[in-house]
Amino acid sequence: MKPADQDSSFSIPSTMKAWVLDDPGQLRLTEKPVPQPGPAEVLIRIDAVAFCDGDIRIITRGPPALIQGGLPFNKNFTPGHEYMGRVVKLGAGVDEYEIGERVAVEVHFGCGRCERCRAGMYTSCINYGMDCGTHNKGHRANGFTTDGGFAEYAVNNVNTLVHVPDDIGDEEATLIVTAGTAMYALDTLGGLIAGQTVVVTGPGAIGLMGVAVAKALGADPVILTGTRDTRLNLGKQLGADHLININTENPVEAVKRITKGKGAHYVLECSGNPNGLNDGMDMVMRGGKICLIGFANEPVPVDLGKLVRNHISVFGIRGEGKSATHRAAALVAMKRFRPKIIHTHTFPMDELPTAFKYSRDRIDNAIKVVVKMRDN
């Protein structure tokens, strides 16, 4: 393979445009040095980046970002984690990828030395945020603890990269990691057996990808609940067999009706609704399983006795662990579903704050808002 510094197909500048987070809700365009890849790393020219609910939380509230041990504000920090682009420079020892190859990225690169990382749970790395100064243990979560994708270039470890076929557009490629999170949820529940019932609560981006992945893996039926018919109808396009608008129908009663009183095998709680877990307990059958993906903003009361009496298992996940993104990408490559359906808006790099507002405020029914970092 030709060394990166001998490849002339990409001209890499010394500085780049990057958005940084000042006060809460305030993004500022500035110049930063282009980062350089170390061993087992590549430099990515970012072509597109999507807004995630996690980005909205970070920009407006701070957590779950952890920069230099604290809040991310006014630290020259660049958010953004759902990005894709092309490999333009290889670090020492990299032969898994080639210059010019299109890739999407996972968020998390664990320290590799803690108990969780050794078990493959790198999204739950015990050394989360320990990536600077005398406490640098090698953990990186781009857009959460280290600079992310609201910039022209980023450095990623090869373990966080996913190949993107040429027939998948840039906007669609940014959604691969979202589908990976849905896949990880189903993995955490123990794996889906074809013909089992899945309820997805909340037709946001992850909920809609949960519908798509569950259906691609053979779930039957897939039931989607939500409050907006426009989003529910997108779920129908992605494979939902039944749609429940909770404004007009009691979701627990509807699930019981659809399942002939038995309840569902699994619930993916993607809404973050304070009553989501309690409703989920009433939707699953005895011995069923619930995975919590959505973030509730405040502590919520839970009927623990019901969990015990009905032998219900509850799991929470963080991100897109255990190579789930690679398998989700394979389903996308095989055209088992089309993530592009939930892409609603595109903005150029200079209008990134507007893209943030569209995503935060759901302007014009925005779901997945993408920023193209370059014209070509």
C-alpha positions in Angstrom: 0.0 0.0 0.0 1.3 3.5 -0.8 2.2 5.5 2.3 -0.2 8.3 3.0 2.4 11.0 2.7 3.1 9.8 -0.9 -0.5 9.9 -2.0 -1.3 13.1 -3.9 -5.1 12.4 -4.5 -6.0 14.6 -1.5 -4.5 17.9 -0.5 -4.6 18.2 3.3 -4.3 21.8 4.7 -2.7 22.7 7.9 -5.8 24.3 9.4 -9.5 23.6 9.0 -12.9 25.2 9.7 -14.5 23.9 12.9 -17.5 24.8 15.0 -16.9 25.1 18.7 -19.2 25.3 21.7 -19.1 28.5 23.7 -21.9 29.2 26.2 -24.9 26.8 26.2 -26.6 26.8 22.8 -23.9 29.0 21.2 -21.9 27.6 18.3 -19.0 29.6 16.8 -17.1 28.9 13.5 -13.3 29.1 14.0 -10.1 27.7 12.6 -8.3 24.7 14.2 -5.2 22.8 13.3 -5.9 19.7 11.2 -5.3 16.7 13.6 -2.8 14.1 12.8 -3.4 10.4 13.0 -1.3 8.3 15.3 -0.7 4.5 15.3 -3.9 2.6 14.3 -5.6 5.8 13.4 -6.7 7.5 10.2 -7.5 11.1 9.2 -11.0 11.5 7.9 -12.1 14.3 5.6 -15.6 14.8 6.8 -18.2 15.0 4.1 -21.5 14.9 6.1 -22.6 14.9 9.7 -26.1 14.4 11.2 -27.6 15.9 14.3 -28.5 13.5 17.0 -30.6 14.1 20.2 -27.3 13.5 22.1 -25.8 16.5 20.3 -28.8 18.7 21.2 -28.3 17.7 24.9 -24.6 18.4 24.8 -25.0 21.8 23.1 -27.8 23.0 25.4 -27.1 21.3 28.7 -23.6 19.8 28.6 -23.9 16.1 29.8 -23.2 13.5 28.6 -20.2 15.4 27.2 -17.2 15.4 29.5 -14.3 17.7 28.5 -11.2 17.9 30.6 -13.2 16.4 33.4 -16.1 18.8 33.3 -18.8 20.6 31.3 -18.0 21.2 27.6 -18.7 24.9 27.5 -16.0 27.5 26.4 -13.3 24.9 26.1 -12.8 25.1 22.3 -14.6 21.8 22.0 -16.1 20.6 18.7 -19.3 18.5 19.1 -20.9 16.2 16.5 -20.6 12.4 16.3 -22.7 11.0 13.5 -20.3 11.7 10.6 -19.0 10.1 7.5 -16.3 10.9 5.0 -13.2 9.7 3.2 -9.9 8.4 4.6 -7.2 10.9 3.5 -4.2 9.9 5.7 -3.1 6.7 7.4 -1.4 6.4 10.8 1.4 4.0 11.5 0.5 0.4 10.9 -2.9 1.0 9.3 -3.6 -1.5 6.4 -7.3 -2.1 7.1 -8.3 1.0 5.1 -7.1 2.7 2.0 -6.7 6.4 1.0 -10.0 7.6 -0.5 -12.2 4.9 1.1 -15.6 6.1 2.3 -16.3 5.3 5.9 -18.9 6.0 8.6 -17.9 6.1 12.2 -18.8 4.8 15.6 -18.6 7.2 18.5 -16.8 5.2 21.1 -13.2 3.9 21.3 -12.7 2.5 24.7 -9.4 2.5 26.7 -9.0 -1.2 25.9 -7.6 -1.9 29.4 -10.6 -1.8 31.7 -12.9 -4.7 32.6 -15.7 -3.4 30.4 -13.6 -2.9 27.3 -12.0 -6.3 27.7 -15.5 -7.7 27.6 -16.4 -5.8 24.4 -18.5 -3.2 26.2 -16.4 -0.3 25.1 -19.4 2.1 25.1 -19.4 1.6 28.9 -15.7 2.1 29.3 -14.8 2.6 33.0 -12.2 5.2 32.0 -14.8 7.3 30.1 -13.4 10.8 29.7 -9.9 10.0 30.8 -8.1 11.2 27.7 -6.0 14.1 28.8 -3.1 15.1 31.1 -1.8 12.7 33.6 -5.0 10.7 33.5 -4.9 9.9 29.8 -5.9 6.2 29.5 -6.6 6.3 25.8 -10.4 6.6 25.9 -12.0 8.6 23.1 -15.6 9.3 22.3 -15.6 11.8 19.5 -18.2 14.5 20.0 -18.5 13.5 23.7 -15.1 13.6 25.3 -12.9 14.6 22.4 -13.4 16.8 19.3 -16.1 15.5 17.0 -17.5 15.9 13.5 -18.6 19.5 13.2 -15.4 20.2 11.4 -13.7 19.5 8.1 -11.4 16.7 9.5 -11.3 14.3 12.4 -9.1 11.5 13.6 -10.6 8.0 14.3 -9.2 4.7 15.5 -9.6 2.0 12.9 -11.8 0.1 15.3 -14.4 2.8 15.0 -14.7 2.7 11.2 -17.3 1.1 9.0 -17.0 0.7 5.2 -19.6 2.6 3.2 -20.4 1.2 -0.3 -20.4 3.7 -3.2 -24.1 3.2 -3.8 -25.0 4.6 -0.4 -25.3 8.4 -0.3 -23.5 10.6 2.2 -26.7 11.6 4.0 -27.7 7.9 4.4 -24.3 6.9 5.5 -24.5 9.3 8.5 -27.5 7.2 9.7 -25.6 3.9 9.9 -24.5 4.5 13.4 -28.1 5.2 14.4 -29.1 1.9 13.0 -26.2 0.4 14.9 -27.6 1.6 18.2 -30.9 -0.1 17.4 -29.1 -3.3 16.6 -27.1 -3.1 19.8 -30.4 -2.8 21.7 -31.7 -6.0 20.2 -28.4 -7.7 20.9 -28.6 -6.6 24.5 -32.0 -8.1 24.8 -30.5 -11.5 23.8 -31.1 -11.5 20.1 -34.3 -11.4 18.1 -35.8 -14.7 17.0 -37.8 -14.4 13.8 -41.6 -14.3 14.4 -41.3 -12.6 17.8 -43.2 -9.4 18.7 -41.4 -6.1 19.1 -42.9 -2.9 20.3 -41.0 0.3 19.6 -42.1 3.4 21.6 -41.2 6.7 20.2 -40.7 7.3 16.4 -37.6 9.5 16.7 -34.5 8.6 14.6 -33.5 5.7 16.8 -37.0 4.4 17.2 -37.6 4.4 13.5 -34.3 2.6 13.0 -35.4 0.2 15.7 -38.4 -0.6 13.6 -36.3 -1.1 10.5 -33.7 -3.3 12.1 -36.3 -5.4 13.9 -38.3 -6.0 10.8 -35.1 -6.8 8.8 -34.3 -9.5 11.4 -37.7 -11.1 11.1 -39.7 -9.6 13.9 -43.5 -10.2 13.5 -45.4 -8.1 14.2 -43.5 -4.8 14.8 -45.7 -2.3 16.6 -44.8 1.4 16.7 -46.2 4.0 19.1 -46.0 7.7 19.0 -47.8 11.1 18.9 -47.2 12.3 15.3 -48.9 10.6 12.4 -46.2 11.8 10.0 -43.5 10.0 11.9 -45.7 6.9 12.4 -46.2 6.7 8.7 -42.5 6.8 8.2 -42.4 3.8 10.5 -44.8 2.1 8.2 -42.5 2.6 5.3 -39.6 1.0 7.4 -41.6 -2.1 8.2 -44.0 -1.4 11.1 -47.0 -3.7 11.0 -49.1 -1.7 13.4 -49.1 2.0 14.2 -50.5 3.4 17.5 -51.1 7.1 18.0 -51.1 7.4 21.8 -53.1 10.7 21.5 -56.1 8.8 20.2 -55.6 5.2 21.6 -54.3 3.8 24.8 -51.0 2.1 23.8 -51.1 -0.6 26.4 -54.6 -1.7 25.4 -53.7 -1.5 21.7 -50.7 -3.8 22.2 -52.8 -6.3 24.2 -55.4 -6.2 21.4 -52.9 -6.8 18.7 -51.1 -9.6 20.6 -54.5 -11.2 21.6 -53.9 -10.5 25.2 -50.4 -12.1 25.5 -48.3 -9.0 25.2 -45.1 -8.5 23.3 -41.8 -10.4 23.6 -39.7 -7.2 23.5 -40.1 -3.4 24.0 -37.6 -0.9 22.8 -38.3 2.2 24.8 -37.0 5.1 22.6 -39.2 8.0 23.7 -37.6 9.0 27.0 -41.2 9.4 28.3 -41.2 9.4 32.1 -43.8 6.7 32.1 -42.1 4.7 29.3 -40.9 1.9 31.5 -44.1 1.5 33.4 -46.0 1.3 30.1 -43.5 -1.1 28.7 -44.0 -3.4 31.7 -47.7 -3.5 30.8 -47.0 -4.2 27.1 -44.6 -7.2 27.4 -45.7 -10.7 28.2 -44.6 -12.4 31.4 -40.9 -13.1 31.0 -40.6 -10.4 28.5 -37.7 -8.0 28.0 -37.4 -4.2 27.8 -34.5 -2.1 26.5 -34.3 1.5 27.5 -32.7 3.7 24.8 -34.4 7.1 25.3 -33.1 9.5 28.0 -35.6 10.6 30.6 -34.7 14.1 31.8 -35.7 13.5 35.5 -35.8 10.5 37.9 -39.1 8.6 37.5 -41.1 6.2 39.8 -41.2 2.6 38.7 -43.4 -0.3 39.9 -40.6 -2.6 40.9 -43.0 -5.2 42.3 -44.5 -5.6 38.8 -41.1 -6.3 37.4 -40.5 -9.1 39.9 -43.9 -10.7 39.8 -43.9 -10.9 36.0 -40.2 -11.9 35.7 -39.5 -8.9 33.3 -35.9 -8.1 32.4 -34.9 -4.5 31.9 -31.8 -3.3 30.2 -30.2 0.1 29.4 -27.7 0.6 26.6 -25.2 3.3 25.7 -24.4 3.8 22.1 -23.6 1.3 19.4 -21.5 -1.4 21.1 -20.1 -4.8 20.2 -19.7 -4.2 16.5 -23.5 -3.8 16.1 -22.9 -1.0 13.6 -21.0 -3.3 11.2 -24.0 -5.6 11.1 -26.4 -2.8 10.7 -24.3 -1.5 7.8 -24.5 -4.9 6.2 -28.3 -4.8 6.3 -28.2 -1.3 4.7 -25.8 -2.5 2.0 -28.1 -5.4 1.3 -31.0 -2.9 0.9 -33.0 -4.6 3.7 -34.1 -1.1 4.7 -33.5 2.5 3.7 -32.3 4.8 6.4 -32.6 7.7 3.9 -36.3 7.7 4.6 -35.8 9.6 7.9 -33.4 12.2 6.5 -35.5 15.3 6.2 -33.2 18.4 5.9 -29.8 19.3 4.6 -27.7 22.4 5.3 -24.3 23.6 4.3 -21.5 23.8 6.8 -21.8 27.6 7.2 -25.4 27.2 8.3 -24.8 24.6 11.0 -26.4 26.7 13.7 -29.6 26.8 11.6 -29.4 23.0 11.3 -29.1 22.8 15.1 -32.3 24.9 15.5 -34.2 22.8 13.0 -33.2 19.6 14.8 -33.8 21.0 18.3 -37.2 22.6 17.6 -38.3 20.0 15.0 -39.0 22.8 12.5 -40.8 21.7 9.4 -41.2 18.1 10.9 -37.4 17.7 11.0 -36.2 14.2 12.0 -32.7 13.7 10.8 -30.9 16.9 9.9 -27.7 16.6 8.0 -24.9 19.1 7.4 -22.9 18.7 4.2 -19.4 19.8 5.0 -18.4 20.4 1.4 -20.1 20.7 -2.0 -18.5 17.8 -3.8 
